[in-house]
Amino acid sequence: MKRILFAGAVVFAAANPALAADLIPPPGPPPQAPATYVPTTAPLYNWGGIYFGINGGYGFGNSNFNAATPFAGSGDFNVDGGLVGGTLGANYQSGSLVFGVEGDADWTDIKGSTSSNGCAAGSCQTSTSNDWLATLRGRVGYAFDRVLLYGTAGGAVGNVKGTLTSGTATVSGDNTEFGWTAGAGLEFAITPNVTAKAEYLFVDLSNGSVTCSVAACAATTTVPVKFDANIIRAGLNFKFSPF
């Protein structure tokens, strides 16, 4: 009997480590590294940077030869024509506000003429033309991501040529005139470096004049020439990297 009990104790002791091992749960999987955050929305477009481009459009407005006797003046008459040229500018963006400066120089073909019965020689014809136009303006805008709505104002310079034909005599004056311009526009970012815009500007160059001779006006006199135009144009710009 003692031998049987001793043998059972030996068997129980030998089996006990195996039972203990069965009671301990196996280790779990190793801890995983945290997932990397990937933004689900693209960053907002940055309008800052230097840009250059081309523009083209159409201008229409009014001219007026205004003088006392012996040339009674022409009254307002229409001028219109096309334009095309280049643009250079720079923007700085702070939040949604965009501040910039822009200059452009255009070849223009804005002109018009009218007939008048106010000349000393009876009937006469007056005409005004503008062959080139340049502006330098400040711009302030608000960006809706890839869309920029802006206002603009500054100085303008261009030539104003006035011609008066009275009888068989023709006189003209072609002067470089300084004036002002203001307007607004809408610009859209096509790619990170290419933008397109539509713009309206009002330009006033009303300080021109024609010196009318004795042959044309029966007396030498200076005839003021008024010129203003509404410019509607589109442009395409290439923008360098933001500041």
C-alpha positions as CSV (number, residue, x, y, z in Angstrom):
1,M,0.0,0.0,0.0
2,K,2.8,2.4,0.8
3,R,4.4,1.6,-2.5
4,I,1.2,2.4,-4.3
5,L,0.8,5.8,-2.6
6,F,4.5,6.7,-3.2
7,A,4.2,5.8,-6.8
8,G,1.0,8.0,-7.1
9,A,2.8,10.9,-5.5
10,V,5.7,10.7,-7.9
11,V,3.3,10.6,-10.9
12,F,1.4,13.6,-9.6
13,A,4.5,15.6,-9.1
14,A,5.8,14.9,-12.6
15,A,2.5,15.9,-14.1
16,N,2.0,19.1,-12.2
17,P,4.3,21.4,-14.3
18,A,2.5,20.3,-17.5
19,L,-0.9,21.1,-15.8
20,A,0.4,24.5,-14.7
21,A,1.6,25.3,-18.2
22,D,-1.8,24.4,-19.6
23,L,-3.5,26.8,-17.1
24,I,-1.3,29.9,-18.2
25,P,-2.7,31.6,-21.4
26,P,-0.4,32.1,-24.4
27,P,1.1,35.5,-25.0
28,G,-0.9,37.9,-27.2
29,P,0.3,39.4,-30.5
30,P,3.0,42.2,-30.3
31,P,1.7,45.8,-30.1
32,Q,1.1,47.6,-33.4
33,A,2.6,51.0,-34.2
34,P,0.0,53.8,-34.4
35,A,-1.4,54.5,-37.9
36,T,0.1,57.5,-39.8
37,Y,-2.4,60.4,-40.2
38,V,-3.0,61.2,-43.9
39,P,-5.0,64.4,-44.6
40,T,-8.1,63.8,-46.6
41,T,-8.4,67.3,-48.1
42,A,-5.9,69.2,-50.3
43,P,-4.2,72.3,-48.9
44,L,-5.7,75.7,-49.9
45,Y,-4.2,77.4,-53.0
46,N,-1.5,80.0,-52.3
47,W,-1.9,83.1,-54.5
48,G,1.5,84.6,-53.4
49,G,4.3,84.9,-55.9
50,I,5.5,86.8,-59.0
51,Y,3.7,86.2,-62.3
52,F,3.6,87.3,-65.9
53,G,1.2,86.7,-68.7
54,I,-0.8,87.9,-71.7
55,N,-4.1,89.7,-72.0
56,G,-6.5,90.7,-74.7
57,G,-9.9,92.2,-75.1
58,Y,-12.1,95.1,-76.2
59,G,-12.4,98.8,-75.3
60,F,-15.3,101.2,-75.9
61,G,-15.9,104.7,-74.6
62,N,-16.2,108.4,-75.5
63,S,-14.3,111.3,-76.9
64,N,-15.1,115.0,-77.2
65,F,-13.4,118.0,-78.9
66,N,-14.4,120.9,-76.6
67,A,-13.6,124.5,-77.6
68,A,-15.2,127.9,-77.9
69,T,-15.6,129.9,-81.1
70,P,-14.3,129.7,-83.8
71,F,-14.4,125.9,-83.2
72,A,-17.7,125.1,-81.5
73,G,-16.7,121.6,-80.5
74,S,-17.8,118.1,-81.6
75,G,-19.9,116.8,-78.7
76,D,-19.5,113.3,-77.5
77,F,-18.8,110.6,-80.0
78,N,-18.1,106.9,-79.6
79,V,-14.7,105.2,-79.8
80,D,-14.0,101.5,-79.7
81,G,-11.6,98.8,-80.8
82,G,-9.5,95.8,-79.7
83,L,-6.3,95.5,-77.6
84,V,-3.7,92.9,-76.7
85,G,-0.5,93.0,-74.6
86,G,1.5,91.6,-71.7
87,T,1.1,91.6,-67.9
88,L,3.6,91.5,-65.0
89,G,2.7,91.4,-61.3
90,A,3.2,90.1,-57.8
91,N,0.9,89.0,-55.0
92,Y,1.2,88.5,-51.2
93,Q,-1.4,86.4,-49.3
94,S,-2.3,86.7,-45.7
95,G,-5.1,84.3,-44.7
96,S,-7.8,84.8,-47.3
97,L,-6.7,88.4,-48.2
98,V,-4.4,88.9,-51.2
99,F,-2.5,92.1,-51.8
100,G,-0.6,92.8,-55.0
101,V,0.7,95.2,-57.6
102,E,0.2,94.7,-61.4
103,G,1.4,96.5,-64.5
104,D,0.5,95.9,-68.1
105,A,1.3,97.4,-71.6
106,D,-1.1,96.9,-74.5
107,W,-1.2,97.7,-78.2
108,T,-4.7,99.2,-78.8
109,D,-6.8,100.2,-81.8
110,I,-9.5,102.3,-80.1
111,K,-10.8,105.0,-82.3
112,G,-13.8,106.9,-83.5
113,S,-14.9,110.0,-85.5
114,T,-17.8,112.4,-86.0
115,S,-18.8,115.3,-88.2
116,S,-19.6,118.7,-87.0
117,N,-21.0,122.0,-88.4
118,G,-19.3,124.2,-85.8
119,C,-16.1,125.0,-87.7
120,A,-15.3,128.3,-89.2
121,A,-15.1,126.8,-92.6
122,G,-18.5,125.2,-92.3
123,S,-18.6,121.4,-91.8
124,C,-15.6,119.6,-90.4
125,Q,-14.7,116.1,-89.1
126,T,-13.1,115.2,-85.8
127,S,-11.5,111.9,-84.9
128,T,-9.7,110.4,-81.9
129,S,-7.5,107.4,-81.7
130,N,-5.5,105.5,-79.0
131,D,-2.7,103.3,-80.2
132,W,-1.1,102.1,-76.9
133,L,-2.1,102.0,-73.2
134,A,-0.3,101.0,-70.0
135,T,-1.4,100.8,-66.4
136,L,0.2,100.4,-63.0
137,R,-2.3,99.4,-60.3
138,G,-2.6,98.1,-56.8
139,R,-4.8,95.0,-56.2
140,V,-6.7,93.9,-53.1
141,G,-8.7,90.7,-53.2
142,Y,-10.3,87.9,-51.2
143,A,-9.5,84.3,-52.0
144,F,-12.0,81.5,-52.0
145,D,-9.3,78.8,-52.3
146,R,-8.7,78.7,-56.1
147,V,-10.9,81.6,-56.9
148,L,-9.8,85.2,-56.3
149,L,-12.2,88.2,-56.4
150,Y,-10.4,91.5,-56.5
151,G,-10.6,95.3,-56.9
152,T,-7.9,97.4,-58.6
153,A,-7.0,101.0,-59.1
154,G,-4.0,103.1,-60.1
155,G,-2.4,105.2,-62.9
156,A,-2.8,104.9,-66.6
157,V,-0.8,106.3,-69.5
158,G,-1.3,106.2,-73.3
159,N,-1.4,108.3,-76.4
160,V,-4.4,110.3,-77.5
161,K,-4.4,111.5,-81.1
162,G,-6.9,114.0,-82.1
163,T,-7.4,115.0,-85.8
164,L,-9.5,117.9,-87.1
165,T,-10.4,118.3,-90.8
166,S,-12.0,121.6,-91.8
167,G,-12.4,122.3,-95.4
168,T,-9.2,121.4,-97.1
169,A,-7.1,121.9,-93.9
170,T,-6.2,119.0,-91.5
171,V,-4.5,119.5,-88.1
172,S,-3.7,116.9,-85.5
173,G,-2.1,116.4,-82.1
174,D,-0.6,113.1,-80.8
175,N,0.3,113.4,-77.1
176,T,1.2,111.0,-74.4
177,E,-1.4,111.5,-71.6
178,F,-1.5,110.5,-68.0
179,G,-4.7,109.6,-66.2
180,W,-6.2,107.1,-63.9
181,T,-7.9,103.7,-63.9
182,A,-10.1,101.5,-61.6
183,G,-11.9,98.3,-61.9
184,A,-12.5,94.7,-60.7
185,G,-11.8,91.2,-61.8
186,L,-12.2,87.5,-61.1
187,E,-9.2,85.1,-61.3
188,F,-9.2,81.3,-61.2
189,A,-6.2,78.9,-60.6
190,I,-6.1,76.3,-63.3
191,T,-2.9,74.6,-62.0
192,P,-0.5,75.5,-59.2
193,N,1.3,77.8,-61.7
194,V,-1.3,78.8,-64.2
195,T,-4.2,81.2,-63.6
196,A,-6.9,82.7,-65.9
197,K,-8.7,86.0,-65.3
198,A,-11.5,88.2,-66.6
199,E,-11.3,91.9,-65.8
200,Y,-13.0,95.3,-66.2
201,L,-11.2,98.6,-66.1
202,F,-12.3,102.2,-66.6
203,V,-9.6,104.4,-68.1
204,D,-9.6,108.2,-68.2
205,L,-7.0,110.0,-70.4
206,S,-8.8,113.4,-70.8
207,N,-6.0,115.8,-71.0
208,G,-5.2,115.6,-74.7
209,S,-5.4,118.6,-77.1
210,V,-5.1,119.7,-80.7
211,T,-3.6,123.0,-81.7
212,C,-6.0,124.3,-84.4
213,S,-4.3,126.5,-87.0
214,V,-5.6,129.6,-88.7
215,A,-6.3,127.7,-91.9
216,A,-8.6,125.2,-90.1
217,C,-10.2,127.4,-87.4
218,A,-9.7,131.0,-88.7
219,A,-7.6,131.6,-85.6
220,T,-4.8,129.6,-83.7
221,T,-6.4,127.9,-80.7
222,T,-5.8,124.9,-78.5
223,V,-8.7,122.4,-78.6
224,P,-9.0,120.1,-75.6
225,V,-9.6,116.4,-76.4
226,K,-11.4,114.2,-74.0
227,F,-10.9,110.4,-74.1
228,D,-12.1,107.6,-71.8
229,A,-12.7,103.9,-72.3
230,N,-14.2,100.9,-70.7
231,I,-11.8,97.9,-71.0
232,I,-13.1,94.4,-70.9
233,R,-10.4,91.8,-71.2
234,A,-9.2,88.3,-70.3
235,G,-5.8,87.1,-69.4
236,L,-3.6,84.0,-68.8
237,N,-0.8,84.2,-66.2
238,F,2.1,81.9,-65.2
239,K,2.9,82.2,-61.5
240,F,6.2,81.3,-59.9
241,S,6.4,79.6,-56.5
242,P,4.9,81.6,-53.5
243,F,7.1,83.9,-51.4
